[in-house]
Amino acid sequence: MLLAETLDTGIVHGELAQIVESVFGTMLSLEAHESATPWQAGDHRVSAMVRLTSGWNGAVLMECDRDQACRFTARFLQMDKPEAVDELVRDVLGELANMIGGNLKCVLKGGMKLSMPSVVEESGSPDGHVHHRLSFQTEDGPFGVIVITECVS
């Protein structure tokens, strides 16, 4: 069994950043640029996640604060900003994570499988080894994308 620290997922940092920027540009008409300022997940964040499985197990998480989740939803659906995180907001964030994960799956080898998205409001850290942690900046503020991994024996 490989140690998580030496696990080669095949994910190229630049490809992941390009996928995120493309999804945000296409689906939200919002320029997202990778930022050198680390994404700081606060106590009021929302995390959307899709799991990837094949020769290794892991997940792609997209995190933002609750207000930003509402702004992303307004852009995605071209509507007024929801007042709070609700089922509609969770659906939009899940779809964004699904698009990021689906595009990532397409560039990976080995017949990766992608789960249905899940969305939670949380304050803890994701379980697993953080393999990639990217921060992005938009005119609406920052958000983060994290790839966590665990080994398959």
Helices and strands as residue ranges (DSSP letters): G 4-6, H 13-28, E 33-35, E 45-53, E 56-65, H 66-77, H 87-107, E 113-114, E 118-122, E 129-138, E 141-151
